[in-house]
Each structure stands twice: as structure tokens, then as C-alpha cells.
Amino acid sequence: MVALVIALALFFDFTNGFHDTANAMATPIATGAIKPKTAVALAAVLNLVGAFLSTEVAKTISGGLIREGSDGIHITPDIIFAGLMGAVLWNMVTWLKGLPSSSSHALFGGLIGAAVVGIGFHSINFETVLQKVILPAIFAPLIAGLVAYLCTRLAYALTSRHDPETGDKLTQKRGGFRTGQIFTSSLVALAHGTNDAQKTMGIITLVLIAAGTQAPGSGPQFWVIAACAFAIAIGTYAGGWRIIRTMGSGLTEVKPAQGFSAETSTASAILASSHLGFALSTTQVASGSVIGSGLGRKGTSVRWGTAGKIALGWLFTLPASAIVGALTALLVGTGVVGVIIAAVAGTAAVLFMFVVSRRSHVGHHNAVEVEEAGHAVRFRKKKKSRKTTPSKDVQR
Amino acid sequence: MKWLELLQVAGVTLFSAVTLVVLYSLGVRLTAIAGDAQQKSPGLMRSLAYACFAVCGAAVLFGIYLIVPYFGK
């Protein structure tokens, strides 16, 4: 059972990397800053490195959300299995539908649902859930968006050049930002490793604690860190190929300067929260930044409809995966037969969705999640000449 | 309550992102100035620009250094 859960957890990690490559690498590929192949490889390596850097978030998950051990409440590997099933299934569904959803919230939702059904309401540490999951989920995108807005303003103000005598606009020469994006997007990938890979580590540690092979309250072991780091790196690399294929099919109008600001804000927000053990969603933070930086450019307005759709997706993730997790917990609760049924059904569902995804056309709508956030900002002034982004040829 | 930590995250995010963006933007601006035809001392401007980029990079590395627990102890 423990082995099964660990396998499932690593698979979740894989889907997580798969889901989120776009967040880090979509804009630099789009503006032609890096070649797609290089970008994906870079993202994978940095995810790997990031996963090793900090384990604060893993500790939040393994010791806090669900009261383990001492109080006499025992979370069993079965519960975690059910929770993970909920997370993986929801992740696959949203990926298939192209909904911008958070892998992290899917995970928490699944776990909470499974624990409530399997043990009862008292098993959940609601205070920790509120403080370390819900609040960051609301504020992190807002903070990132606000900071990105300010940064974009600053970046444009500092680099706008006018002729001192005539007041005419000079060539702005903002090409330098494109090079800068290589670094900022790398930072985002690194930040992703420090936050998202941690979640799986936390889960596996939780299983080990639940199975009694590790002391409650202790941090992840080295082999767990290594396995998670590799799983997310491989996922990132695999997911990247889809993005490369779809990059040609239209992108947000993100200018290098905007992308630079957005990515800097995303990376600093995620790194800062990782350090304090806040488990937040990289997808949401990145979306917040993209919207913020879009607003920072002159002549833009928000498409509230699209923004609302994104927000709705965020709201649904937690309850939806909680329901799947709860149902799986019910099934698992019936005994060994239930576990087998759940495992087989889950695998079948994942395989089915994978087959469907192969057949359906992969558009940018289901490859680049942050894309959605970019659409939430309307650009009034459209530049006719696209001299600054000679990316069309590079992407193909 | 975690409000303080949340505030901390907000502050750190704001500070670090703005620092990086300002430094990098200055670098970009100075590079642009150095490229101007009538500029008298392109060499100076260019080296200033590189200094900006260097400080920016150093700031990033310092931030990572702060986060890694291995160095913290």
C-alpha cells in the first residue's frame, strides 16, 4: 500500500511538472528569448535544483494540515491514497479541458476530502488550512499582481526615451529585456521547484509517518527529495514538448519588458512564500503577475469576464478534488477489494484521458495556462509592426 | 496569526522585485544610451550598464543564498 501511494504521489508530481512548465517558459519562448528546446531543458534542470533548495513547504504539508500521531488520530496510507487519487484525477481533467487550475489546491482538496470521509471532520487542522493554504491562495496572486503592476510601470518609465530638444520619441531599445527574461524565467522555474516539488515530498513523508516508518514531525528524507525532484523535472521536460508544438498558434501580447516584470514578481513572491512554508499555487501567482503587468502597460483594460472565469476555476478546484478524494476514500474504506477497484478505476480514468488528449487537437488553450490570464487584459493600442518580436520563425 | 508572515511575504516580494526591475531597467537604459551615435562617452555608459546588470545578478544570488537552509545554519 505504501509503495502504491508513493508511486501515485510521484505520478502526481510528474503531472504537476507537466502542467506548469508553461508558467515559467511560455513568455521567453514567445518573445524569442530562448530556443524552445533550451528553455524546456533549462526549466527541467532548474526545477530539479529548486526541489533540493528548500524543504519548508514539505514540512507544512507533512506536519500540520492533518493532525497525525499523538492525538490518537491515525491517518492511514489508504486515506492519503484516496486524497492523491482525487488530486491526480482533477489535475488530469483540468489539463484536458484547459482550465487554469492549481495542482496544489487539487492536492489539498483531495486530502481534505479523503480525511473528512475516512476519519471525520475533527481530523482536519482547519486553522492550519486557513493560515497556510487559503489565505496565501487569496493574497499571493494579489500581491504578485500588484508588484508586477508597479514593476511594469517602473520598467517602462525608466526605459522610455525622448529626445531632449524636440520631445520626440526615440527608439526605445528595450531589447535587453528579452535577454533578461532568460534569467527571470529561470528563476520562476527554480521557484516552482522550491514550492511545487515540495508538496509531493510532504505527501510521501506523510505516508511514511502514517505507516510508522518515520517519526512524526520530521522532515523529508533524502531519497524522497531526490525522487520528487526527478519526477517533477521529467514532468517538466515531457510537458514542454507539447508547448513547443503549440507555440506557433498565437500568444498573448506580452512584451519583453512586461514579461520581465511579471516573472520577477512571480519568482520573488513564490520564493518568499516558499521560505516561510506557505504552500501556494504557482499557477495562480503567475496568472496574477501576468494580469498585473498587463495593466501596467499604457492603454489596457481588464476583461472582467475572462478574469472571472479564472477566479471561478480557482474556487472550484478545492471542493471538486475534495469530492473525488472523498468518494475514493469511501471506496477504499470498504476494504482491500475497494482499494483494488479504486486503483484500477483511477488508472483506467487516467489512461482514458491520456488517450483522449492524444486524439484531440492540442491548442494553446490547453497547453499554456497563464495564457488565459493574459487574455484577461485587453490591449487597446495594437502595434502594427511587430519588429520587436521576431519570434515567429524561431518558434516553428 | 499568520498575518505578520503574510505581510512579510508581501514586503519581501515588493522589495526584491522592484529592486531587480529597477536595476535591470537602468542597465537597459544605459545600454541604449551607450548605443546613441552622438554619445560622447559610450564606454563609460556601457560599463555603468554592465555594473547595473552585475549588481542585479548579485542581488538574485543573494536572495537564493538567503533561502537555502544549508547556508543559513
Interface residues (C-beta under 8 A of the other chain):
Chain A: L53 S54 T55 E56 Q131 K132 L135 P136 F139 A140 I143 A144 L146 V147 A148 L150 C151 L154 A155 L158 T159 R161 T171 Q172 K173 R174 G176 F177 G180 F183 T184 L187 L190 T194 A257 F260 S261 T264 S265 S268 A269 L271 A272 S273 S274 H275 L276 F278
Chain B: M1 K2 E5 L6 Q8 V9 A10 V12 T13 L14 S16 A17 V18 L20 V21 V22 Y24 S25 L26 G27 V28 R29 T31 A32 G35 G57 V60 G63 I64 L66 I67 V68 P69
